């Protein structure tokens, strides 16, 4: 479950980086970024306690690359018959839900 949370964290961070460059940052996004930062610290701390570092660090590097490639593919656009299949504007709407999922997974690591 640590690895799923880490992948979602990197995915969120890449989307948030693109979002702050393209859109105006509101108080909602600042609060989401704060929650994600706390969840990231808690997940990394838990990961280094429970997993060997030589498994965790390459996995984090792999997740970082995969998340970057996924966001880049969405920025370039995935088109079918001239219509965008998935765009970043569609992904921006799911950021609050993604924040909730990440915070829930991060806290469930410590509870279970």
Beta strands, then each sheet from edge to edge (+ up, - down):
strand 1: 78-80
strand 2: 83-86
sheet 1: 1+ 2-
end
